[in-house]
Amino acid sequence: MAAAADLVENDTLYGGSIGDMIQPIIPAVLTARRKARPGDLVEGVIEENVRQVVERLKRYLEPVLLEPQRKGANG
């Protein structure tokens, strides 16, 4: 989270697998940066990333989880 914040705030480049891992976190950094108090960016990124992941899970997995229930399948 700190590396993603550093990339956005300071244009720091991270290569290799670190660079690949932080790319999906950048939207959370951008949102958290608008909301964060000075010095709280990383904490805000963590919270925002969790919120965004939960929303993605709800959006994409809910239909997959509810379809068997709708069809009457017992799990």
C-alpha positions in Angstrom: 0.0 0.0 0.0 2.8 2.3 0.9 4.6 1.6 -2.5 1.3 2.4 -4.4 0.9 5.6 -2.5 4.6 6.5 -3.2 4.1 5.8 -6.9 1.1 8.2 -7.0 2.5 10.9 -4.7 6.1 10.9 -5.8 6.1 9.3 -9.2 8.4 6.6 -7.8 8.9 3.7 -10.2 8.9 0.1 -9.0 10.0 -2.6 -11.3 9.4 -6.3 -11.5 6.7 -8.0 -9.5 6.3 -5.1 -7.1 5.3 -2.8 -10.0 2.8 -5.4 -11.2 1.3 -5.9 -7.7 0.7 -2.2 -7.0 -1.0 -1.4 -10.3 -4.5 -2.7 -9.1 -4.1 -0.6 -5.9 -3.7 2.8 -7.7 -7.5 3.5 -8.0 -7.7 3.1 -4.2 -4.7 5.5 -3.8 -6.4 8.1 -6.0 -9.6 7.9 -4.1 -7.9 7.9 -0.7 -5.8 10.8 -1.6 -8.9 13.0 -2.1 -10.3 11.9 1.3 -7.2 11.6 3.5 -5.9 13.9 6.1 -2.2 14.8 5.9 -0.1 11.8 7.1 -3.0 9.4 6.8 -2.7 8.4 3.2 -1.5 4.8 3.6 -4.2 4.1 6.2 -6.7 5.6 3.8 -5.4 3.5 0.9 -5.8 0.3 3.0 -9.4 1.1 3.9 -10.3 2.2 0.4 -8.6 -0.9 -1.2 -10.6 -3.1 1.1 -13.8 -1.2 0.2 -13.1 -1.6 -3.5 -12.3 -5.3 -3.3 -15.5 -6.0 -1.3 -17.5 -4.1 -4.0 -15.9 -6.1 -6.8 -16.5 -9.3 -5.0 -20.2 -8.4 -4.4 -20.6 -7.3 -8.0 -18.9 -10.3 -9.7 -19.4 -13.2 -7.2 -22.9 -12.5 -5.9 -24.6 -13.7 -9.2 -22.4 -16.8 -9.1 -23.3 -17.5 -5.5 -27.0 -16.7 -5.9 -27.7 -18.7 -9.1 -27.5 -22.1 -7.5 -29.7 -20.9 -4.6 -32.2 -19.6 -7.2 -32.2 -23.0 -8.9 -32.8 -24.7 -5.6 -29.4 -26.3 -5.4 -28.2 -27.3 -1.9 -24.7 -26.4 -1.1 
